[in-house]
Structures are given as C-alpha cells and as structure tokens.
C-alpha cells in the first residue's frame, strides 16, 4: 500500500519522478515474471498482457510520441536561430557529430572486446534457442542516406516523422531566421512560445510515466520470462557488462575530464529518462523527457540541447553499437567463423556508418545488425537466433543511447560557457540543508 501511495503522491519535493519511475520499473519486472508463469489463457494473455499492460503502456507511449515531431522541429528551429551566429552553430554542430561518431566507434570496440572475453557463441546448445525467420534488409549507400536527408516535401517529412529530414529542414529554417534579423524576431518569439507549450504537454503526459513504465516492462517480461534468456545468458551478460563499462568509463570519464562534473550526480539526474528509454526501447519517444531533464535538472544550455538532443536521438547509437559488436562475434562463433582483425575493423566501420539515419524506434538495432552482417559476410540467419529476446537487448541499448545524447549536450554546454551551475547544484543544496 505504501508503494502505491508513493506513486500516486502529488508532492514533487518528497517523491520525485525518478523515485516513482524506479518503483514502477521494479514493480513491472516482478509483475511481469509472475504473469509469465501464470497458466496460459484468457486472464494471462488477453486480459493482462494484451489487455491492461498493452493499453496503459501504449497510451503512455503514444502520448510521448505525440509530442516528438513538433518538439524536434520547434526546438531545433529555436536552437539554430538562438545561436545567432552561423559560425557558432557550425562549431557546436561539429563538436556534436564528432562526439557521437567517436563514442559510437569506441562502443563497438568495447562490445567486440567483451564478446571475445566472454565468448557467448562457443559451446552453445542450438536446439535450446527458438529461432526467428529473418528477411534481409537492403542497406542504403551512404551517399543516398546523405542526399535523402534533404526533404523534397517538408510537410510530408513532418507527417511521416522522417527525423533526418525534419532535422535538416528545422536547422535551415533556424539559420534563415537568423539571417533575416529583426524581421524574423516575431516568428522566433512564436517558436519560443510553441516550445513552452510542447514542454507543458510533456509534463502532462509524464504524470502517466510510472504506470506506463510499469505496464511496458510487465508486458515484456510477461511475454519473454526468464527461461527464454537462459540459452543466450552469456550474450545478454556480455551486452549489459559492456553497456555498464561504457557508461562508467567512457561517459563518466568524459564528463569528469571534459566538464569537471560529478558523474554520479549526472546519472542520478538523468535516470528518469533512462528508465523511460528502458521501458519504451525508443530514443525518439524518450526525447521529450531527455530534453526536460537535461535543461531543467542538469543545467545544460537550452539552445544547445535543442540542437544536440534531437540529432542524437537519430544518429547517436552507442548502446546499439555495443549490441552490434557482441552479436556479430556471437554469430561468428556459433557458425565456427574466425573473426579476423580486418573483419573486426569492418564491423567497427560499417556499424558506425549504419548508425547514421537509423530511426530511434524499437527494433532499429536489428535492422542495423542485418546490414553489418551482410557487409562483413556473416550468415544473416544468425540474426534469427537472438531476435526472440531482442526486446531485452533493445531496452538496455536505448537507455545507453539517450544517456550519451545527454552527456554530449552537457559537455558542450559546459565548454561553451552556457551551463547553469545553479540548476546543477540545486539538488545538492537541498541534500546539504536536510543534513
């Protein structure tokens, strides 16, 4: 009863969103496992898994997604226009892309190393794994990806939620507003007011966050259970250990080295976004939460956040990159294929390039992996071995992806002298007062 009271409490000082989401996550995991081991039938499958859990989870997820496209467009226009200087925009954009691409490449290397250390595919009982039929995904040439970023019809791009095209159109619009100067001031003010409106919508939707997270997690584990993980336990362990190493060593190290900020406090502040990402398995769906926390809890620049976070939700795939590295080695080991240094290098390069233009939606990592497997000549059928529990991988890698976006935004804000120290120290001051 106390737990339920805590979730329903309206006192934000006593019971913050992070605590409520964590409770929802924990309850969802336990409830999901209980439901999984209930007898199959109407109550378990129709009423709970495909009924209550599906309904509440999808209402929350669709509410968040409702805000994503207008948020990305409006915030990017604001971010690009508010910088006031095209040179500054180019500087921030260059730093952002460099951070995303470098950390993605490092993440793949960490995944490869961890896969070689744990060797998840050696000695595996193939008969214990439920395979999933796989259809090859046609990989686009990098040149095609680049020119398709420019929308032929911006309205169509907005309607279809084509993030790369929306990003390009929004940035160009923001630059144009800057260039016309005083004449564009009223338009810019309108975009700023629209941004406030969208963030208020996000705050309304986030009231459902603990319950949405609970139901999404409960549905996942209600369907999968624990037994399905056992044959692939070494693969799951390799991915999650690599994610933890990347979080602590790469993100924590970069935060401390490049910004001087305390990593533990940062992770504590960004945790609600990580929990939403974990439950939804969608970087795009988590974007409104990430933007709110990065600006209002961490203290990053609103303008830089408006630029870097939407871009990161589309092109920054560190968690997915770790999954690529582990899965590629796993599939090679299952089929008795020796991974040469040249093949490992090709995995790093192809996965890094594949991350550009991959949608931040559930299942995108599997599409990327199919492209990587085809590029390095590994059997595509191997993908079918892990697709059965891909959702478990997807949850962890998405949480890592959005954390990287927030780390990048925070570091650049600090380096550009646009970091709000007062916001960053707010919680710390409250803790000291309580003592």
TIVO-988907 format. One line per 8 residues: their letters; for each residue x, y, z of N, C-alpha, C. Coordinates in steps of 0.1 Angstrom, whole numbers, plus 5000, padded with zeros to 4 digits. Each point is the difference from the previous one (the first is absolute). Layout:
REM residues N
a = X,Y,Z,X,Y,Z,X,Y,Z; ...
//
This chain:
REM residues 435
xxxxxxxx = 5008,4988,5000,4992,5012,5000,5009,5013,5000; 5010,4999,5008,5009,5012,5000,5006,5003,4987; 5004,4990,4992,5005,5002,4987,4990,5006,4991; 4988,4996,5000,4989,5006,4992,4998,5014,5004; 5000,5003,5013,4999,5014,5005,5011,5009,4994; 5012,4994,5000,5012,5007,4996,4998,5004,4985; 4996,4991,4992,4998,5003,4985,4990,5010,4998; 4989,4999,5008,4989,5010,4998,5002,5013,5006
xxxxxxxx = 5010,5001,5009,5003,5013,5007,5002,5011,4991; 4994,5012,5003,5002,5012,4992,5011,5009,5005; 5007,4996,5010,5011,5008,5006,5013,4998,4993; 5003,5009,4991,5012,4998,4992,5013,5001,5008; 5000,5008,5011,5012,5001,5008,5003,4987,5007; 4990,4994,5005,5001,4988,5008,5002,4988,4991; 4993,4999,4989,5000,4988,4992,5002,5005,4985; 5012,5001,4996,5003,5005,4986,4997,4989,4990
xxxxxxxx = 5000,5005,4988,4996,4991,4988,5010,4988,4999; 5013,5002,5004,5010,4990,4999,4996,4988,5009; 4996,5003,5012,4997,4990,5010,4987,4993,4996; 4991,5007,4994,4987,4994,4996,5003,4990,4988; 5008,5005,4991,5003,4992,4988,5007,4987,5004; 5010,5002,5009,5008,4988,5005,4990,4990,5006; 4991,5005,5008,4990,4990,5007,4992,4993,4989; 4995,5008,4990,4993,4994,4989,5007,4990,4993
xxxxxxxx = 5013,5003,4997,5009,4990,4993,5001,4987,5008; 5003,5001,5013,5002,4989,5008,4987,4991,5001; 4989,5007,5002,4987,4993,5001,4997,4993,4987; 5002,5007,4989,4998,4995,4987,5007,4987,4997; 5013,5000,5005,5008,4988,4998,4995,4988,5008; 4996,5002,5012,4995,4990,5009,4986,4995,4995; 4992,5009,4997,4986,4997,4995,5001,4992,4987; 5009,5004,4991,5002,4994,4987,5004,4985,5002
xxxxxxxx = 5009,4997,5009,5005,4987,5002,4989,4991,5006; 4992,5006,5010,4989,4993,5005,4990,4996,4990; 4996,5010,4991,4990,4998,4990,5005,4989,4990; 5014,5000,4997,5005,4991,4990,4998,4985,5004; 5001,4998,5013,4999,4986,5006,4985,4996,5004; 4991,5010,4997,4986,4996,5002,4995,4991,4988; 4990,4992,5002,4995,4991,4990,4996,5008,4987; 5004,4995,4989,4996,5007,4987,4984,4999,4999
xxxxxxxx = 4995,5012,4995,4986,5000,4999,4995,5015,4999; 4987,5001,5001,4994,5013,4999,5005,5011,5010; 5001,4996,5012,5004,5009,5011,5014,5005,4997; 5010,4991,4998,5014,5004,4998,5002,5007,4987; 4995,4994,4989,5004,5005,4986,4991,5011,4996; 4987,4999,5001,4990,5010,4995,4998,5011,5010; 4998,4997,5012,4996,5010,5010,5012,5008,5004; 5011,4993,5004,5012,5007,5005,5010,5004,4990
xxxxxxxx = 5006,4991,4993,5011,5003,4991,4995,5009,4988; 4990,4995,4993,4995,5007,4988,4988,5010,5004; 4997,5000,5012,4989,5009,5005,5005,5012,5008; 5001,4998,5013,5003,5011,5009,5014,5005,4997; 5010,4991,4999,5014,5004,4998,5002,5008,4987; 4994,4994,4989,5001,5005,4987,4993,5014,4999; 4988,5001,5006,4992,5012,5000,5008,5012,5007; 5003,4998,5012,5006,5011,5008,5014,5003,4994
xxxxxxxx = 5008,4990,4997,5013,5003,4994,4999,5007,4987; 4991,4997,4991,4999,5007,4987,4994,5014,5002; 4991,5002,5009,4995,5013,5003,5011,5009,5004; 5009,4996,5009,5012,5008,5004,5009,5002,4988; 5003,4989,4993,5010,5001,4989,4995,5009,4989; 4987,4999,4996,4994,5008,4989,4999,5015,5005; 4998,5002,5013,5000,5013,5005,5013,5007,4999; 5011,4993,5003,5013,5005,4998,5003,5002,4985
xxxxxxxx = 4997,4990,4992,5003,5002,4986,4992,5011,4993; 4988,5003,5006,4992,5011,4995,5008,5014,5000; 5009,5001,5010,5008,5012,5002,5013,5000,4992; 5004,4989,4995,5014,4999,4995,5002,5008,4987; 4992,4999,4990,5002,5007,4987,5000,5015,5002; 4989,5005,5006,5000,5015,5003,5011,5005,5008; 5004,4992,5010,5011,5003,5009,5013,5001,4993; 5003,4990,4991,5013,5000,4993,5000,5012,4991
xxxxxxxx = 4990,5002,4992,5000,5011,4990,5001,5014,5007; 4991,5002,5010,5000,5013,5007,5013,5003,5008; 5005,4990,5007,5012,5002,5008,5012,5002,4991; 5001,4993,4989,5012,5002,4991,4999,5013,4993; 4989,5005,4996,4999,5014,4995,5004,5010,5010; 4995,4998,5013,5005,5009,5011,5015,4999,5002; 5005,4988,5000,5014,4998,5003,5009,5006,4990; 4997,4998,4987,5008,5005,4989,4999,5015,5000
xxxxxxxx = 4988,5006,5001,4998,5014,5000,5006,5008,5012; 4999,4993,5011,5004,5007,5013,5015,5001,5001; 5007,4992,4993,5015,5001,5000,5004,5013,4994; 4992,5005,4991,5003,5014,4994,5012,5001,4991; 5008,4990,5000,5013,5000,4992,5001,4987,4993; 5001,5000,4987,5001,4988,4992,5013,4993,5003; 5011,5008,5003,5013,4994,5004,4998,4992,5013; 4993,5005,5010,4998,4993,5012,4992,4987,4998
xxxxxxxx = 4990,5001,4991,4992,4989,4997,5008,4989,4994; 5009,5004,4991,5009,4990,4994,5010,4994,5010; 5004,5008,5009,5009,4995,5011,4993,4990,5009; 4988,5004,5004,4993,4990,5009,4996,4988,4992; 4996,5002,4988,4996,4988,4991,5012,4991,4998; 5012,5005,4998,5012,4992,4997,5004,4993,5013; 4999,5006,5011,5003,4993,5013,4990,4989,5003; 4987,5003,4997,4990,4990,5003,5002,4987,4991
xxxxxxxx = 5002,5002,4987,5001,4989,4991,5013,4992,5003; 5011,5007,5003,5012,4994,5004,4999,4991,5012; 4993,5006,5010,4997,4992,5013,4992,4987,4997; 4989,5002,4992,4992,4988,4997,5007,4989,4992; 5007,5004,4990,5007,4990,4992,5012,4993,5007; 5008,5008,5008,5011,4994,5007,4995,4991,5011; 4990,5004,5008,4995,4991,5011,4993,4988,4994; 4994,5001,4989,4994,4989,4993,5011,4989,4996
xxxxxxxx = 5010,5005,4994,5012,4991,4997,5006,4994,5012; 5002,5008,5011,5005,4994,5012,4991,4990,5006; 4987,5002,4999,4990,4991,5005,5001,4986,4993; 5001,5001,4987,5002,4987,4992,5012,4992,5004; 5011,5007,5002,5012,4994,5005,4998,4993,5013; 4994,5007,5010,4997,4994,5013,4991,4988,4998; 4990,5001,4992,4992,4988,4997,5007,4988,4995; 5009,5003,4990,5009,4989,4994,5009,4994,5011
xxxxxxxx = 5006,5008,5007,5010,4995,5011,4992,4991,5010; 4989,5005,5005,4992,4993,5009,4995,4987,4994; 4996,5000,4988,4996,4988,4993,5011,4989,4999; 5012,5005,4997,5012,4991,4999,5003,4994,5014; 4998,5008,5011,5003,4996,5013,4990,4990,5005; 4988,5002,4998,4989,4991,5005,4997,4989,4990; 5002,5002,4987,4998,4989,4990,4986,4994,5001; 4990,5009,4998,4986,4995,5002,4995,4989,4990
xxxxxxxx = 5007,4999,4988,4995,4990,4990,5007,4987,5001; 5010,4998,5008,5008,4988,5001,4993,4990,5009; 4998,4988,4995,4994,4989,5009,4985,5002,5002; 4993,5008,4991,4986,5003,5002,4992,4988,4995; 4990,4997,5007,4990,4990,4996,4990,5006,4991; 5001,4998,4987,4992,5007,4990,4985,4995,5001; 4998,4988,5005,4986,4995,5001,4992,5007,5011; 5007,5006,5009,4993,5007,5011,4995,5014,4996
xxxxxxxx = 5003,5005,4988,4997,5013,4996,4988,5000,4990; 4991,5008,5002,4989,5002,4991,5004,5010,4989; 5001,4995,4988,5005,5009,4989,4988,5008,4994; 5003,5011,4994,4990,5009,4994,5004,5001,4985; 4990,4999,4991,5003,5002,4986,5005,5014,4998; 5010,5001,4991,5006,5013,4998,4999,5004,4985; 4996,5012,4997,5000,5005,4987,5011,5011,4998; 5008,4998,4990,5011,5009,4998,4995,5015,4998
xxxxxxxx = 5007,5009,5006,4997,5014,4998,5010,5006,4991; 4995,5007,4990,5009,5007,4991,5007,5012,5006; 5013,5000,5000,5007,5011,5006,5002,5011,4989; 4998,5012,5004,5001,5011,4990,5014,5005,5000; 5005,5003,4988,5014,5007,4999,5000,5012,5008; 5012,5004,5006,5001,5011,5008,4996,5013,4993; 5004,5001,4986,4996,5011,4992,4985,5003,5000; 4993,4988,4998,4985,5001,4999,4995,5005,5014
xxxxxxxx = 5005,4995,5011,4996,5004,5013,5001,5015,5002; 5012,5005,4995,5003,5015,5001,4991,5009,4992; 4997,4996,4987,4992,5009,4992,4985,4999,5004; 4996,4988,5005,4986,4999,5004,4997,5007,5013; 5010,5005,5007,4998,5008,5012,4993,5014,4996; 5002,5004,4988,4993,5012,4995,4986,4997,4996; 4990,5005,5006,4986,4997,4997,4995,5006,4987; 4994,4993,4991,4993,5005,4989,4987,5007,5004
xxxxxxxx = 4994,4995,5010,4988,5005,5005,5000,5001,5015; 5003,5011,5006,5002,5001,5015,4987,4996,5007; 4988,5003,4995,4988,4997,5006,4998,4985,5001; 5004,4993,4989,4999,4985,5000,5010,4994,5010; 5012,5006,5001,5010,4996,5010,4995,5001,5014; 4993,5011,5003,4994,5002,5013,4989,4990,5002; 4991,4997,4990,4989,4991,5002,5005,4986,5002; 5011,4996,4993,5005,4986,5001,5010,4998,5011
xxxxxxxx = 5004,5011,5007,5010,4999,5011,5014,4997,4995; 5003,5004,4988,5014,4997,4995,5010,5010,5007; 5006,4995,5010,5008,5008,5009,5012,5007,4994; 5007,4993,4991,5012,5007,4994,4995,5012,4991; 4989,4998,4993,4995,5010,4991,4995,5012,5009; 4993,4997,5011,4995,5010,5009,5011,5008,5005; 5011,4993,5005,5012,5007,5005,5006,5010,4990; 5002,4995,4988,5006,5009,4990,4991,5012,4997
xxxxxxxx = 4987,4998,4998,4991,5011,4997,4999,5010,5012; 5000,4994,5012,5000,5009,5012,5012,5009,5001; 5012,4993,4998,5013,5008,5001,5000,5011,4990; 4997,4996,4988,5000,5010,4989,4990,5012,5003; 4988,4996,5005,4990,5011,5004,5006,5009,5011; 5007,4994,5010,5006,5008,5011,5011,5009,4995; 5008,4995,4990,5010,5008,4994,4994,5012,4993; 4990,4997,4992,4993,5010,4992,4994,5011,5009
xxxxxxxx = 4994,4996,5012,4995,5010,5009,5011,5009,5006; 5012,4994,5002,5011,5008,5005,5005,5010,4989; 5000,4996,4988,5005,5008,4989,4991,5012,4997; 4987,4998,5002,4991,5012,4997,4999,5010,5011; 5006,4996,5012,5002,5009,5011,4987,5005,5006; 4998,5013,5002,4989,5006,5007,4986,4995,4994; 4999,4999,4987,4988,4996,4994,4995,4986,5005; 5009,4991,5004,4997,4987,5004,4997,4999,5015
xxxxxxxx = 5001,5011,5008,4999,5000,5014,4987,4995,5005; 4989,5005,4994,4987,4995,5004,4997,4985,4997; 5005,4996,4989,4999,4985,4997,5008,4992,5010; 5012,5005,5004,5008,4993,5010,4993,5000,5014; 4994,5011,5003,4992,5000,5013,4989,4990,5000; 4993,4999,4988,4989,4990,4999,5006,4986,5002; 5011,4997,4994,5006,4986,5002,5004,4998,5015; 5005,5010,5007,5003,4999,5014,4988,4997,5008
xxxxxxxx = 4989,5007,4997,4987,4997,5007,4995,4986,4997; 5001,4996,4987,4996,4986,4997,5008,4990,5007; 5013,5003,5002,5009,4991,5008,4995,4998,5014; 4996,5011,5006,4995,5000,5014,4987,4992,5001; 4992,5001,4990,4987,4993,4999,5003,4985,4999; 5009,4996,4991,5003,4986,4998,5006,4994,5013; 5009,5007,5007,5006,4995,5012,4989,4998,5011; 4990,5009,5000,4989,4998,5010,4992,4988,4996
xxxxxxxx = 4998,4997,4988,4993,4988,4995,5008,4987,5005; 5013,5001,4999,5009,4989,5005,4998,4998,5015; 5000,5011,5008,4998,4999,5014,4987,4993,5004; 4989,5003,4992,4987,4994,5002,5001,4985,4997; 5006,4996,4989,5002,4986,4997,5008,4992,5010; 5010,5007,5006,5009,4994,5009,4993,4996,5013; 4988,5005,5003,4993,4995,5011,4997,4985,5000; 4999,4995,4987,4998,4986,4998,5013,4992,5000
xxxxxxxx = 5011,5006,5001,5013,4993,4998,5002,4988,5009; 4997,5001,5013,5002,4988,5009,4992,4988,4996; 4987,5003,4996,4991,4990,4996,5003,4994,4986; 5004,5010,4991,5004,4995,4986,5012,4991,5001; 5010,5005,5007,5012,4992,5002,4997,4986,5006; 4992,5000,5010,4996,4987,5007,4994,4991,4990; 4990,5004,4992,4993,4992,4991,5008,4995,4988; 5009,5009,4995,5008,4996,4988,5010,4990,5005
xxxxxxxx = 5006,5001,5011,5010,4991,5005,4993,4986,5004; 4988,5001,5006,4993,4988,5004,4996,4992,4988; 4996,5007,4989,4996,4993,4987,5012,4993,4994; 5011,5007,5000,5012,4994,4994,5004,4987,5008; 5001,5001,5013,5005,4988,5008,4988,4990,5001; 4988,5005,4999,4989,4990,5000,5000,4991,4987; 5005,5006,4989,5001,4992,4988,5012,4992,4999; 5012,5006,5004,5013,4993,4999,5003,4991,5012
xxxxxxxx = 4998,5005,5012,5004,4993,5012,5015,4999,5002; 5004,4991,5008,5015,4999,5003,5005,4988,4992; 4992,4989,4999,5005,4988,4994,5005,5002,4986; 4993,5009,4992,5004,5003,4986,5014,5006,4999; 5005,5006,5011,5013,5006,5000,5011,4991,5003; 4997,4988,5007,5011,4991,5004,5009,4996,4989; 4995,4995,4988,5009,4996,4990,5010,5011,4995; 4995,5012,5001,5008,5011,4995,5005,5009,5011
xxxxxxxx = 5001,4994,5012,5003,5008,5012,5014,5006,4998; 5010,4993,4994,5013,5006,4998,5000,5012,4991; 4991,5000,4990,4999,5011,4991,4994,5012,5007; 4989,4997,5008,4994,5011,5007,5010,5006,5010; 5007,4991,5007,5010,5005,5010,5011,5008,4993; 5005,4996,4988,5010,5007,4993,4996,5014,4996; 4987,5001,4995,4995,5013,4996,4998,5009,5012; 4994,4995,5011,4998,5009,5011,5013,5004,5008
xxxxxxxx = 5009,4991,5001,5013,5003,5006,5007,5011,4991; 5000,4999,4987,5006,5010,4991,4993,5013,5002; 4986,5000,5001,4993,5012,5002,5004,5007,5013; 5002,4992,5010,5004,5006,5013,5014,5006,5000; 5009,4993,4993,5014,5005,4998,5000,5013,4992; 4992,5000,4990,4999,5012,4991,4994,5012,5008; 4990,4997,5008,4994,5010,5008,5010,5006,5010; 5006,4992,5007,5009,5004,5011,5013,5006,4995
xxxxxxxx = 5007,4992,4991,5013,5004,4995,5000,5011,4990; 4992,4999,4990,5000,5009,4989,4992,5013,5003; 4987,4998,5004,4992,5011,5003,5004,5007,5013; 5002,4992,5011,5004,5005,5012,5014,5007,4999; 5009,4994,4993,5014,5005,4998,4999,5013,4992; 4992,5001,4989,4999,5012,4992,4994,5011,5008; 4990,4997,5007,4993,5011,5009,5010,5006,5009; 5008,4991,5007,5009,5005,5010,5012,5008,4993
xxxxxxxx = 5005,4994,4989,5012,5006,4994,4997,5012,4992; 4988,5000,4992,4997,5011,4991,4992,5011,5006; 4993,4997,5011,4991,5010,5006,5002,5002,5015; 5007,4991,5007,5003,5001,5014,4987,4997,5009; 4990,4995,4994,4987,4997,5007,5001,4986,5006; 4993,4998,5011,5000,4987,5007,4991,4990,4993; 5005,4989,4995,4992,4991,4992,4988,4994,5008; 5002,4997,5013,4990,4993,5007,4987,5009,5001
xxxxxxxx = 5003,5013,5003,4989,5010,5001,4993,5001,4986; 5008,5000,4989,4994,5001,4987,4991,4988,4997; 5005,4988,5003,4992,4988,4997,4987,5000,5009; 5001,5005,5012,4988,5000,5009,4990,5010,4994; 5004,5011,4994,4991,5010,4995,4994,4995,4987; 5007,4992,4992,4995,4996,4987,4992,4987,5001; 5000,4994,5011,4995,4986,5002,4985,4999,4995; 4991,5009,5003,4986,4999,4995,5000,4998,4985
xxxxxxxx = 5008,5007,4992,5000,4998,4986,5006,4987,4996; 5010,4995,5007,5005,4986,4998,4989,4990,5002; 4992,5002,5011,4989,4990,5003,4990,5000,4989; 4996,5012,4995,4990,5001,4989,5006,4993,4988; 5013,5003,4997,5006,4994,4988,5000,4985,5001; 5003,4995,5012,5001,4985,5003,4986,4994,4998; 4990,5006,5004,4987,4994,4999,4994,5002,4986; 5002,5011,4993,4995,5002,4987,5008,4994,4988
xxxxxxxx = 5013,4999,5003,5010,4996,4990,5000,5009,4988; 4997,5013,5002,5000,5010,4989,5007,5013,5004; 5010,5003,4993,5007,5013,5003,4991,5012,4997; 4992,4999,4989,4992,5010,4996,4989,5003,5010; 4994,4989,5005,4989,5001,5010,5006,5006,5013; 5012,4998,5003,5006,5005,5013,5005,5014,4998; 5001,5006,4988,5006,5013,4997,4993,5011,5009; 4987,5001,5001,4995,5011,5008,5004,4999,5014
xxxxxxxx = 5001,4988,5006,5005,4999,5014,5015,5004,5001; 5008,4995,4991,5014,5003,5000,5002,5015,4999; 4993,5007,4991,5002,5014,4999,4996,5008,5013; 4989,4996,5006,4995,5006,5012,5011,4998,5011; 5005,4988,5002,5009,4998,5011,5014,5006,4998; 5004,5000,4987,5013,5005,4997,5001,5015,5002; 4989,5007,4997,5000,5015,5002,4996,5003,5014; 4989,4994,5006,4995,5005,5013,5005,4993,5012
xxxxxxxx = 5007,4988,4998,5005,4993,5012,5016,5000,5000; 5005,4999,4988,5015,5000,4999,5006,5014,4998; 4993,5009,4992,5005,5013,4998,5006,5003,4987; 4999,4991,4990,5005,5002,4987,4993,5011,4993; 5007,5006,4990,4994,5011,4992,4988,4996,4993; 4989,5008,5000,4988,4997,4993,5002,5000,4985; 5008,5009,4995,5003,5001,4986,5008,4988,4995; 5010,4997,5007,5009,4988,4996,4992,4987,5002
xxxxxxxx = 4992,4999,5010,4991,4988,5002,4990,4999,4988; 4995,5011,4996,4990,5000,4989,5007,4995,4987; 5013,5002,4999,5007,4996,4988,5005,4985,5001; 5007,4998,5011,5008,4987,5001,4991,4988,5003; 4990,5002,5009,4992,4988,5004,4991,4994,4988; 4993,5009,4993,4992,4994,4988,5010,4993,4990; 5011,5006,4998,5010,4994,4991,5005,4987,5006; 5003,4999,5013,5005,4988,5006,4990,4989,5000
xxxxxxxx = 4987,5003,5001,4989,4990,5000,5000,4993,4987; 5005,5006,4990,5000,4994,4986,5014,4993,4997; 5011,5007,5003,5013,4995,4995,5009,4994,5011; 4997,5003,5013,5009,4994,5010,4995,4987,5005; 5007,4990,4998,4996,4986,5002,5011,4992,5008; 5005,5005,5011,5010,4994,5007,4996,4986,5006; 4988,5000,5006,4995,4987,5005,4998,4990,4989; 4994,5005,4989,4998,4991,4989,5013,4995,4994
xxxxxxxx = 5010,5009,5000,5013,4996,4995,5007,4988,5008; 4998,5001,5014,5005,4989,5008,4993,4987,4997; 4987,5001,4998,4992,4988,4996,5005,4995,4986; 5003,5009,4991,5006,4995,4987,5012,4992,5002; 5009,5005,5008,5013,4994,5002,4999,4986,5006; 4992,4999,5011,4998,4987,5007,4993,4990,4991; 4989,5005,4993,4992,4991,4992,5008,4995,4988; 5008,5008,4994,5008,4996,4988,5010,4989,5004
xxxxxxxx = 5006,5001,5011,5010,4990,5005,4992,4988,5004; 4989,5001,5007,4991,4989,5004,4996,4992,4988; 4996,5006,4989,4995,4993,4988,5012,4993,4994; 5011,5007,4999,5012,4994,4994,5005,4987,5008; 4999,5001,5013,5004,4988,5008,4990,4989,4999; 4987,5003,4999,4990,4989,4998,5003,4992,4988; 5004,5008,4989,5002,4993,4987,5014,4996,4997; 5008,5001,5011,5014,4996,4999,5009,5008,4991
xxxxxxxx = 4997,5013,4999,5007,5009,4991,5010,5008,5008; 5012,5001,4996,5011,5007,5007,4999,5015,4997; 4998,5009,5010,5000,5014,4998,5014,5006,4999; 5004,5003,4988,5014,5006,4998,5000,5014,5004; 5012,5006,5002,5001,5014,5003,4994,5009,4989; 5002,4996,4988,4994,5007,4989,4985,5000,5000; 4994,4988,5004,4985,4999,5001,4995,5009,5012; 5008,5000,5011,4996,5008,5012,5000,5015,4996
xxxxxxxx = 5010,5004,4992,5001,5014,4996,4988,5003,4991; 4996,4991,4991,4989,5002,4992,4987,5001,5008; 4999,4992,5010,4988,5001,5009,4999,5014,5006; 5012,5005,5005,5000,5013,5006,4996,5011,4990; 5005,5000,4988,4997,5010,4990,4986,4999,4995; 4995,4988,4997,4987,4998,4994,4989,5004,5011; 5002,4996,5012,4990,5003,5011,5000,5015,5003; 5011,5006,5000,5001,5015,5002,4992,5007,4989
xxxxxxxx = 5002,4997,4987,4994,5006,4989,4985,4996,5000; 4996,4988,5004,4986,4996,5000,4992,5007,5010; 5007,5006,5011,4993,5007,5010,4994,5013,4995; 5006,5005,4989,4995,5013,4994,4987,4997,4992; 4989,5006,5005,4988,4998,4993,4991,4989,5004; 5005,4992,5010,4991,4990,5006,4991,5006,5010; 4987,4997,4998,4989,5006,5008,5002,4996,5015; 4997,5010,5009,5000,4997,5014,4987,4994,5005
xxxxxxxx = 4997,4988,4994,4987,4993,5004,5003,4986,5004; 4991,4993,5007,5003,4986,5004,5003,4991,4988; 5010,4992,5001,5004,4991,4990,5010,5005,4990; 5003,5013,5000,5010,5005,4990,5013,4994,5001; 5004,4995,5012,5013,4994,5002,5001,4987,4992; 4989,4992,4999,5000,4988,4992,5002,5003,4985; 4994,5011,4995,5002,5004,4986,5015,5003,4998; 5006,5008,5009,5014,5003,4999,5009,4988,5000
xxxxxxxx = 4997,4990,5008,5008,4988,5001,4999,4992,4987; 4988,5000,4994,4999,4992,4988,5009,5007,4989; 5001,5013,5000,5009,5007,4990,5014,4997,5003; 5004,4999,5013,5014,4997,5004,5004,4986,4996; 4991,4991,5003,5002,4986,4996,5003,4998,4985; 4991,5006,4992,5002,4999,4986,5013,5006,4995; 5004,5012,5006,5012,5007,4997,5013,4991,5002; 5000,4993,5011,5012,4992,5004,4999,4986,4996
xxxxxxxx = 4989,4996,4994,4999,4986,4995,4996,4990,5010; 4994,5004,5011,4995,4990,5010,4986,4995,4996; 4996,4988,5004,4987,4995,4996,4989,5008,5006; 4991,5005,4992,4988,5008,5004,4991,4991,5009; 5000,4987,4998,4991,4991,5007,5004,5001,5015; 5012,5004,5003,5004,5001,5014,4992,5010,5008; 4995,5010,4993,4992,5010,5006,4987,4994,5007; 4995,4990,4993,4988,4993,5005,5002,4993,5014
xxxxxxxx = 5013,4998,5004,5002,4993,5012,4998,5010,5012; 5001,5013,4998,4999,5009,5011,4988,5009,5000; 4993,5000,4988,4988,5008,4999,4989,4997,5010; 5000,4988,5004,4989,4996,5010,5001,5008,5013; 5012,5004,5004,5001,5008,5012,5006,5014,4997; 4998,5004,4987,5006,5013,4996,4995,5012,5009; 4988,4998,5004,4994,5011,5009,5008,5003,5012; 5006,4989,5006,5008,5002,5012,5013,5007,4997
xxxxxxxx = 5006,4997,4988,5011,5008,4996,4997,5014,4997; 4988,5002,4993,4996,5013,4996,4998,5010,5011; 4994,4995,5011,4998,5008,5012,5013,5006,5006; 5010,4991,5001,5013,5005,5006,5007,5009,4990; 5000,4997,4987,5008,5008,4991,4994,5014,4998; 4986,5000,5001,4993,5013,4998,5003,5009,5012; 5000,4995,5012,5004,5007,5012,5014,5006,4999; 5009,4992,4994,5014,5005,4998,5000,5011,4989
xxxxxxxx = 4992,4999,4990,5000,5009,4989,4996,5014,5005; 4989,5001,5007,4996,5013,5005,5009,5006,5010; 5006,4992,5008,5010,5005,5010,5012,5006,4993; 5004,4994,4989,5011,5006,4992,4996,5014,4994; 4987,5001,4996,4996,5013,4995,5001,5011,5011; 4995,4996,5012,5000,5010,5011,5015,5003,5004; 5009,4991,5000,5014,5002,5004,5006,5010,4990; 4998,4997,4987,5005,5009,4990,4995,5015,5001
xxxxxxxx = 4987,5001,5002,4994,5013,5002,5006,5007,5012; 5001,4993,5011,5006,5006,5012,5014,5005,4999; 5008,4991,4994,5014,5004,4998,5002,5012,4991; 4993,5000,4989,5001,5012,4991,4994,5012,5006; 4990,4999,5008,4994,5012,5007,5011,5005,5010; 5006,4992,5007,5011,5004,5009,5011,5006,4993; 5005,4995,4989,5011,5005,4992,4997,5013,4994; 4987,5002,4996,4996,5013,4994,4996,5011,5010
xxxxxxxx = 5002,4997,5013,4997,5010,5010,4985,5002,5001; 4991,4991,4997,4986,5001,5000,4993,4990,5010; 5008,4996,5010,4995,4990,5010,4995,5007,5012; 4988,4996,5005,4994,5007,5012,5004,4992,5012; 5010,5006,5007,5005,4994,5012,4990,4999,5012; 4991,5011,5000,4990,5000,5010,4990,4988,5000; 4996,4997,4987,4991,4989,4998,5007,4987,5004; 5013,4999,4996,5008,4988,5002,5001,4997,5015
xxxxxxxx = 5002,5011,5008,5002,4998,5015,4988,5001,5008; 4988,5001,4994,4987,5001,5007,4998,4989,5009; 5000,4988,4995,4998,4988,5008,5010,4998,5011; 5013,5003,4996,5010,4999,5010,4998,5009,5012; 4995,5013,4997,4998,5009,5011,4988,4995,5009; 4990,4994,4994,4989,4994,5008,5005,4989,5009; 5009,4992,4995,5005,4989,5007,5008,5005,5012; 5008,5011,4998,5008,5005,5011,4991,5007,5010
xxx = 4989,5006,4996,4991,5006,5010,4993,4990,5008; 4997,4989,4994,4993,4989,5007,5009,4994,5011; 5013,5000,4997,5009,4994,5010,5002,5010,5012
//
